[in-house]
Amino acid sequence: MEIFNNHKKLFTTATVLFLLLTVVIAIVPAFDNQMNNGPLPDAQPLSENARKGRDLYISNGCVACHSQQVRNVHMDKVWGNRPSIAADYALSTRVDTWRNTATLMGTERTGPDLTDVGNRQPSLDWHLLHLYNPRLVVKESIMPAYPWLFTHKEVLEEGDIAVNVPLAMRKGNQRVVATQEALYLVAYLQELKQAPLPEATTTPSFLYKPEEKSGGTAVKTDDGLLDGQVLYAANCQSCHQASGEGLAGAFPPLKNSKIVLSNDLKLYVDIIMNGYDSRPEYSAMPAVGHNMGWTEKEVTAIINYERNSWGNKAPKVSEEEVKEVMEYLKTQMK
């Protein structure tokens, strides 16, 4: 062919084809995506501190172990109220002029998904302690510690935020103090919240739900009720510990707790369902029950497990009692 004997025609043709393909494959779809896709109405853009925290999240390699994508399979339901959709990522922007948008969706899930971690775990104390030494809050954690995000001081200065590290883990009388970088990173994690879909939008469903078996499921006891121990381990243990003893100065113990052993079921259920949303004095307690969509079945299982574990001895409650309290609390929240 003549074109291969004329380098000007060859290079010109190759250049034109390259530009044409770039327009068709990259530029046009990008404009179409911007024109037809946008963030959800209630999606909140990151604050300035959270944006700086996002950069630290990327630079410290958190994207290698944590995903931010709730897949449409039932096993991912624990990470969010619904599967992720394209609109969830509409606010993702370039890292800077020279670097493209980071793959915050992640490529593997060595650690838990962080899509809705701002709702699941909003506590500043928990996140700081977890970054300083993950094993202090989750004994089996394989996450590396990030001690360079903290300093040690014998005397706290105004504005310092001390981490509630157990005395045995401190260096003498020195207190562990969070640096500004640690606070930026936690600010980012606290703002990772799954935005609700508009009321008229059909919520995508989770696929491959486990089938009920005649012998019961893994989260049910022999009497057919939900297993409170399994629910506790999945949703409460990271703060209150497997021993129920909590962490001194950070998370209150459930062992011999006046609230756990009290007959005031309204207070108990309110804390589980609504956390600090309705009781600001429990600033480290997320609205676990509300966020997870728990019914009286899950709440009853949790309460009965906590009331009869770690040496606690208190009468069990029925689902009817808990349901009545939950309905009462709903009327009070309106």
LOKEVO-166167 format. One record per residue (C-alpha): y, x, z; residue in three letters. Coordinates in steps of 0.25 Angstrom, whole numbers. Each point is the difference from the previous one (the first is absolute). Layout:
BEGIN
@c2: Y; c1: X; c3: Z; code: Ala
...
# end
This chain:
BEGIN
@c2: 0; c1: 0; c3: 0; code: Met
@c2: 14; c1: 5; c3: -4; code: Glu
@c2: 5; c1: -3; c3: 14; code: Ile
@c2: -9; c1: 11; c3: 6; code: Phe
@c2: 6; c1: 10; c3: -10; code: Asn
@c2: 15; c1: -3; c3: 4; code: Asn
@c2: 3; c1: 4; c3: 14; code: His
@c2: 13; c1: -8; c3: 0; code: Lys
@c2: -7; c1: -13; c3: -3; code: Lys
@c2: -11; c1: 2; c3: 9; code: Leu
@c2: 9; c1: 3; c3: 12; code: Phe
@c2: 9; c1: -11; c3: -3; code: Thr
@c2: -12; c1: -10; c3: -1; code: Thr
@c2: -6; c1: 4; c3: 13; code: Ala
@c2: 14; c1: -1; c3: 7; code: Thr
@c2: 2; c1: -14; c3: -6; code: Val
@c2: -14; c1: -4; c3: 5; code: Leu
@c2: 2; c1: 6; c3: 13; code: Phe
@c2: 14; c1: -7; c3: 2; code: Leu
@c2: -6; c1: -14; c3: -5; code: Leu
@c2: -12; c1: 1; c3: 9; code: Leu
@c2: 9; c1: 3; c3: 12; code: Thr
@c2: 9; c1: -12; c3: -3; code: Val
@c2: -12; c1: -9; c3: -2; code: Val
@c2: -9; c1: 5; c3: 12; code: Ile
@c2: 10; c1: 4; c3: 10; code: Ala
@c2: 14; c1: -4; c3: -2; code: Ile
@c2: -2; c1: -15; c3: -4; code: Val
@c2: -10; c1: -3; c3: 11; code: Pro
@c2: 9; c1: 6; c3: 10; code: Ala
@c2: 12; c1: -9; c3: -4; code: Phe
@c2: -10; c1: -12; c3: -1; code: Asp
@c2: -5; c1: 3; c3: 14; code: Asn
@c2: 14; c1: 1; c3: 6; code: Gln
@c2: 5; c1: -13; c3: -7; code: Met
@c2: -12; c1: -8; c3: 4; code: Asn
@c2: -4; c1: 5; c3: 14; code: Asn
@c2: 8; c1: 2; c3: 12; code: Gly
@c2: -2; c1: 0; c3: 15; code: Pro
@c2: -4; c1: -12; c3: 8; code: Leu
@c2: 12; c1: -8; c3: 6; code: Pro
@c2: -3; c1: 4; c3: 14; code: Asp
@c2: -3; c1: 14; c3: -3; code: Ala
@c2: 9; c1: 10; c3: 8; code: Gln
@c2: 5; c1: 13; c3: -6; code: Pro
@c2: -3; c1: 12; c3: 8; code: Leu
@c2: 11; c1: 4; c3: 10; code: Ser
@c2: 7; c1: 14; c3: -2; code: Glu
@c2: -9; c1: 6; c3: 12; code: Asn
@c2: -13; c1: -6; c3: -6; code: Ala
@c2: 4; c1: 6; c3: -14; code: Arg
@c2: 0; c1: 14; c3: 7; code: Lys
@c2: -13; c1: -4; c3: 7; code: Gly
@c2: -6; c1: -3; c3: -13; code: Arg
@c2: 4; c1: 14; c3: -6; code: Asp
@c2: -7; c1: 6; c3: 13; code: Leu
@c2: -12; c1: -9; c3: -2; code: Tyr
@c2: -1; c1: 6; c3: -14; code: Ile
@c2: 3; c1: 14; c3: 3; code: Ser
@c2: -10; c1: 0; c3: 12; code: Asn
@c2: -12; c1: -4; c3: -9; code: Gly
@c2: -2; c1: -14; c3: 6; code: Cys
@c2: -2; c1: -6; c3: -14; code: Val
@c2: -13; c1: 8; c3: -1; code: Ala
@c2: -7; c1: -8; c3: 12; code: Cys
@c2: 7; c1: -13; c3: 1; code: His
@c2: 1; c1: -11; c3: -11; code: Ser
@c2: 11; c1: -11; c3: -1; code: Gln
@c2: -8; c1: -10; c3: -8; code: Gln
@c2: -8; c1: -12; c3: 5; code: Val
@c2: -11; c1: -2; c3: -10; code: Arg
@c2: -4; c1: -14; c3: -3; code: Asn
@c2: -14; c1: 2; c3: 7; code: Val
@c2: -3; c1: -7; c3: 13; code: His
@c2: -2; c1: 13; c3: 7; code: Met
@c2: 15; c1: 4; c3: -2; code: Asp
@c2: 5; c1: -13; c3: 8; code: Lys
@c2: 1; c1: 8; c3: 12; code: Val
@c2: 12; c1: 7; c3: -6; code: Trp
@c2: 8; c1: -11; c3: -5; code: Gly
@c2: 1; c1: -15; c3: -1; code: Asn
@c2: -2; c1: 0; c3: -15; code: Arg
@c2: -3; c1: 9; c3: -11; code: Pro
@c2: 11; c1: 9; c3: -5; code: Ser
@c2: 7; c1: -4; c3: -13; code: Ile
@c2: 10; c1: 8; c3: -10; code: Ala
@c2: 12; c1: -6; c3: 7; code: Ala
@c2: -4; c1: 7; c3: 13; code: Asp
@c2: 4; c1: 14; c3: -7; code: Tyr
@c2: 13; c1: -5; c3: -7; code: Ala
@c2: 8; c1: 7; c3: 10; code: Leu
@c2: -7; c1: 14; c3: -2; code: Ser
@c2: 10; c1: 10; c3: -6; code: Thr
@c2: 0; c1: 14; c3: -4; code: Arg
@c2: -1; c1: 11; c3: 11; code: Val
@c2: 12; c1: 6; c3: -7; code: Asp
@c2: 6; c1: 3; c3: -13; code: Thr
@c2: -11; c1: 10; c3: -4; code: Trp
@c2: -12; c1: -6; c3: 7; code: Arg
@c2: -6; c1: -13; c3: -4; code: Asn
@c2: -4; c1: -11; c3: 9; code: Thr
@c2: -11; c1: 5; c3: 9; code: Ala
@c2: -14; c1: -7; c3: 0; code: Thr
@c2: 2; c1: -7; c3: 13; code: Leu
@c2: -11; c1: -10; c3: -4; code: Met
@c2: -10; c1: 12; c3: 3; code: Gly
@c2: -12; c1: 4; c3: -6; code: Thr
@c2: -10; c1: 0; c3: 11; code: Glu
@c2: -1; c1: -6; c3: 14; code: Arg
@c2: -4; c1: 10; c3: 10; code: Thr
@c2: 9; c1: -6; c3: 10; code: Gly
@c2: 4; c1: -15; c3: 2; code: Pro
@c2: 9; c1: -7; c3: -11; code: Asp
@c2: 14; c1: 0; c3: 4; code: Leu
@c2: 5; c1: -12; c3: -8; code: Thr
@c2: 3; c1: -8; c3: 12; code: Asp
@c2: 0; c1: 10; c3: 11; code: Val
@c2: 14; c1: -4; c3: 4; code: Gly
@c2: -5; c1: -13; c3: 5; code: Asn
@c2: -14; c1: 5; c3: 5; code: Arg
@c2: 6; c1: 11; c3: 8; code: Gln
@c2: 15; c1: -1; c3: 2; code: Pro
@c2: 1; c1: 8; c3: 13; code: Ser
@c2: 8; c1: 13; c3: -1; code: Leu
@c2: -7; c1: 6; c3: 12; code: Asp
@c2: -14; c1: -2; c3: -7; code: Trp
@c2: 5; c1: 6; c3: -13; code: His
@c2: 6; c1: 12; c3: 7; code: Leu
@c2: -12; c1: 3; c3: 9; code: Leu
@c2: -9; c1: -2; c3: -12; code: His
@c2: 8; c1: 10; c3: -9; code: Leu
@c2: 0; c1: 10; c3: 12; code: Tyr
@c2: -15; c1: -1; c3: 2; code: Asn
@c2: -8; c1: -11; c3: -6; code: Pro
@c2: -12; c1: 2; c3: 9; code: Arg
@c2: 8; c1: -5; c3: 12; code: Leu
@c2: 1; c1: -14; c3: -6; code: Val
@c2: -13; c1: 0; c3: -8; code: Val
@c2: -10; c1: 9; c3: 5; code: Lys
@c2: -9; c1: 0; c3: -13; code: Glu
@c2: 12; c1: 3; c3: -9; code: Ser
@c2: -1; c1: 11; c3: -10; code: Ile
@c2: 15; c1: 0; c3: -3; code: Met
@c2: 7; c1: 13; c3: 1; code: Pro
@c2: 11; c1: 2; c3: 11; code: Ala
@c2: 14; c1: 2; c3: -4; code: Tyr
@c2: 5; c1: 9; c3: 12; code: Pro
@c2: 12; c1: 6; c3: -9; code: Trp
@c2: 6; c1: -14; c3: 0; code: Leu
@c2: 3; c1: 2; c3: 15; code: Phe
@c2: 6; c1: 9; c3: 10; code: Thr
@c2: -2; c1: 3; c3: 15; code: His
@c2: 11; c1: 0; c3: 10; code: Lys
@c2: 0; c1: 1; c3: 15; code: Glu
@c2: 13; c1: -8; c3: 1; code: Val
@c2: 3; c1: -12; c3: -8; code: Leu
@c2: 13; c1: -1; c3: -7; code: Glu
@c2: 8; c1: -13; c3: -3; code: Glu
@c2: -6; c1: -7; c3: -12; code: Gly
@c2: -14; c1: 7; c3: 1; code: Asp
@c2: -12; c1: -8; c3: -2; code: Ile
@c2: -12; c1: 5; c3: 8; code: Ala
@c2: -14; c1: -3; c3: -4; code: Val
@c2: -9; c1: -5; c3: 11; code: Asn
@c2: -10; c1: 11; c3: 0; code: Val
@c2: -10; c1: 0; c3: 12; code: Pro
@c2: 4; c1: 11; c3: 10; code: Leu
@c2: -13; c1: 8; c3: -3; code: Ala
@c2: 4; c1: 2; c3: -14; code: Met
@c2: 14; c1: 5; c3: 3; code: Arg
@c2: 4; c1: 15; c3: 1; code: Lys
@c2: 4; c1: 1; c3: 14; code: Gly
@c2: 12; c1: -9; c3: 3; code: Asn
@c2: 5; c1: -1; c3: -14; code: Gln
@c2: 2; c1: -13; c3: -6; code: Arg
@c2: -4; c1: -3; c3: -15; code: Val
@c2: 12; c1: -5; c3: -8; code: Val
@c2: 0; c1: -6; c3: -13; code: Ala
@c2: 8; c1: 7; c3: -11; code: Thr
@c2: 9; c1: -8; c3: -10; code: Gln
@c2: -10; c1: 2; c3: -10; code: Glu
@c2: -11; c1: -6; c3: 8; code: Ala
@c2: 9; c1: -12; c3: 3; code: Leu
@c2: 3; c1: -1; c3: -15; code: Tyr
@c2: -15; c1: 0; c3: -3; code: Leu
@c2: -3; c1: -11; c3: 10; code: Val
@c2: 12; c1: -8; c3: -5; code: Ala
@c2: -7; c1: 0; c3: -14; code: Tyr
@c2: -13; c1: -5; c3: 6; code: Leu
@c2: 7; c1: -11; c3: 8; code: Gln
@c2: 6; c1: -5; c3: -13; code: Glu
@c2: -13; c1: -1; c3: -7; code: Leu
@c2: -2; c1: -15; c3: 0; code: Lys
@c2: -7; c1: -9; c3: -10; code: Gln
@c2: 11; c1: -10; c3: -5; code: Ala
@c2: -4; c1: -15; c3: 0; code: Pro
@c2: -2; c1: -7; c3: -13; code: Leu
@c2: 10; c1: -11; c3: -4; code: Pro
@c2: -5; c1: -14; c3: 5; code: Glu
@c2: -3; c1: -5; c3: -14; code: Ala
@c2: -8; c1: 12; c3: -4; code: Thr
@c2: -15; c1: 0; c3: 1; code: Thr
@c2: -6; c1: 10; c3: 10; code: Thr
@c2: -10; c1: 9; c3: -7; code: Pro
@c2: -14; c1: -1; c3: 6; code: Ser
@c2: -9; c1: 11; c3: 6; code: Phe
@c2: -13; c1: 1; c3: -8; code: Leu
@c2: -14; c1: 3; c3: 5; code: Tyr
@c2: 0; c1: -7; c3: 13; code: Lys
@c2: -12; c1: 4; c3: 9; code: Pro
@c2: -10; c1: -11; c3: 0; code: Glu
@c2: -5; c1: -7; c3: 12; code: Glu
@c2: -14; c1: 3; c3: 4; code: Lys
@c2: -9; c1: -8; c3: 9; code: Ser
@c2: -1; c1: 10; c3: 10; code: Gly
@c2: 15; c1: 1; c3: 2; code: Gly
@c2: 10; c1: 11; c3: -5; code: Thr
@c2: 4; c1: 13; c3: 6; code: Ala
@c2: 12; c1: -5; c3: 7; code: Val
@c2: -8; c1: -11; c3: 7; code: Lys
@c2: -8; c1: 0; c3: 13; code: Thr
@c2: -13; c1: -7; c3: 2; code: Asp
@c2: 6; c1: -13; c3: 4; code: Asp
@c2: 8; c1: -1; c3: -13; code: Gly
@c2: 13; c1: 4; c3: 5; code: Leu
@c2: 9; c1: 11; c3: -5; code: Leu
@c2: -2; c1: 13; c3: 6; code: Asp
@c2: 12; c1: 4; c3: 8; code: Gly
@c2: -4; c1: 14; c3: 2; code: Gln
@c2: 0; c1: 2; c3: -16; code: Val
@c2: 13; c1: -7; c3: -1; code: Leu
@c2: 6; c1: 9; c3: 12; code: Tyr
@c2: -5; c1: 13; c3: -6; code: Ala
@c2: 7; c1: -4; c3: -14; code: Ala
@c2: 13; c1: -5; c3: 5; code: Asn
@c2: 3; c1: 4; c3: 14; code: Cys
@c2: -8; c1: 13; c3: 4; code: Gln
@c2: 10; c1: 10; c3: -7; code: Ser
@c2: 11; c1: -4; c3: 11; code: Cys
@c2: -8; c1: -5; c3: 12; code: His
@c2: -12; c1: 10; c3: -2; code: Gln
@c2: -15; c1: -3; c3: 0; code: Ala
@c2: 1; c1: 2; c3: 15; code: Ser
@c2: 10; c1: -11; c3: 2; code: Gly
@c2: 9; c1: 10; c3: 7; code: Glu
@c2: 11; c1: 1; c3: -10; code: Gly
@c2: 9; c1: 12; c3: 0; code: Leu
@c2: 9; c1: 3; c3: 12; code: Ala
@c2: 15; c1: -2; c3: -4; code: Gly
@c2: -3; c1: -6; c3: -13; code: Ala
@c2: -11; c1: -11; c3: -1; code: Phe
@c2: -3; c1: -8; c3: 13; code: Pro
@c2: -15; c1: 0; c3: 5; code: Pro
@c2: -8; c1: -13; c3: -2; code: Leu
@c2: -9; c1: 4; c3: 11; code: Lys
@c2: 4; c1: -7; c3: 13; code: Asn
@c2: 12; c1: -6; c3: -8; code: Ser
@c2: 7; c1: -11; c3: 7; code: Lys
@c2: 2; c1: -7; c3: -13; code: Ile
@c2: -14; c1: 1; c3: -5; code: Val
@c2: -6; c1: -5; c3: 14; code: Leu
@c2: 11; c1: -10; c3: 2; code: Ser
@c2: -2; c1: -15; c3: -3; code: Asn
@c2: 13; c1: -1; c3: -8; code: Asp
@c2: -7; c1: -2; c3: -13; code: Leu
@c2: 14; c1: -3; c3: -7; code: Lys
@c2: 5; c1: 14; c3: 3; code: Leu
@c2: -13; c1: 7; c3: -4; code: Tyr
@c2: -1; c1: -7; c3: -13; code: Val
@c2: 14; c1: 1; c3: -3; code: Asp
@c2: 0; c1: 15; c3: 1; code: Ile
@c2: -13; c1: 1; c3: -9; code: Ile
@c2: 6; c1: -9; c3: -11; code: Met
@c2: 15; c1: 3; c3: 0; code: Asn
@c2: 1; c1: 13; c3: 8; code: Gly
@c2: 15; c1: 5; c3: 1; code: Tyr
@c2: 4; c1: -11; c3: -10; code: Asp
@c2: 1; c1: -10; c3: 11; code: Ser
@c2: 0; c1: 10; c3: 12; code: Arg
@c2: 9; c1: 12; c3: -2; code: Pro
@c2: -4; c1: 6; c3: 13; code: Glu
@c2: -13; c1: 4; c3: -7; code: Tyr
@c2: 7; c1: 8; c3: -10; code: Ser
@c2: -13; c1: 8; c3: -4; code: Ala
@c2: -8; c1: -12; c3: -3; code: Met
@c2: -1; c1: -5; c3: -14; code: Pro
@c2: -3; c1: -15; c3: -3; code: Ala
@c2: -15; c1: 4; c3: -3; code: Val
@c2: -5; c1: -15; c3: 0; code: Gly
@c2: 11; c1: -5; c3: -9; code: His
@c2: -1; c1: 12; c3: -10; code: Asn
@c2: -15; c1: -1; c3: -1; code: Met
@c2: 0; c1: -16; c3: -1; code: Gly
@c2: -8; c1: -1; c3: 12; code: Trp
@c2: -5; c1: -14; c3: 4; code: Thr
@c2: -5; c1: -4; c3: 14; code: Glu
@c2: -13; c1: 6; c3: -3; code: Lys
@c2: 5; c1: 14; c3: -1; code: Glu
@c2: 9; c1: -1; c3: 12; code: Val
@c2: -10; c1: -6; c3: 9; code: Thr
@c2: -10; c1: 11; c3: -4; code: Ala
@c2: 10; c1: 11; c3: 3; code: Ile
@c2: 4; c1: -7; c3: 14; code: Ile
@c2: -14; c1: -2; c3: 5; code: Asn
@c2: -3; c1: 15; c3: -4; code: Tyr
@c2: 12; c1: 5; c3: 7; code: Glu
@c2: -2; c1: -9; c3: 12; code: Arg
@c2: -14; c1: 5; c3: 2; code: Asn
@c2: 0; c1: 15; c3: -4; code: Ser
@c2: 3; c1: 13; c3: 8; code: Trp
@c2: -3; c1: -6; c3: 13; code: Gly
@c2: 9; c1: -12; c3: -2; code: Asn
@c2: -6; c1: -13; c3: 5; code: Lys
@c2: 7; c1: -13; c3: -4; code: Ala
@c2: -5; c1: -14; c3: -5; code: Pro
@c2: -2; c1: -1; c3: -15; code: Lys
@c2: 9; c1: -10; c3: -7; code: Val
@c2: -4; c1: -10; c3: -11; code: Ser
@c2: 5; c1: -1; c3: -14; code: Glu
@c2: 5; c1: -14; c3: 3; code: Glu
@c2: 9; c1: 6; c3: 11; code: Glu
@c2: 5; c1: 11; c3: -9; code: Val
@c2: 3; c1: -10; c3: -11; code: Lys
@c2: 8; c1: -9; c3: 9; code: Glu
@c2: 9; c1: 12; c3: 4; code: Val
@c2: 1; c1: 5; c3: -14; code: Met
@c2: 5; c1: -14; c3: -5; code: Glu
@c2: 10; c1: 0; c3: 12; code: Tyr
@c2: 5; c1: 14; c3: -3; code: Leu
@c2: 3; c1: -4; c3: -15; code: Lys
@c2: 9; c1: -12; c3: 5; code: Thr
@c2: 7; c1: 10; c3: 9; code: Gln
@c2: 2; c1: 10; c3: -12; code: Met
@c2: 7; c1: -11; c3: -9; code: Lys
# end
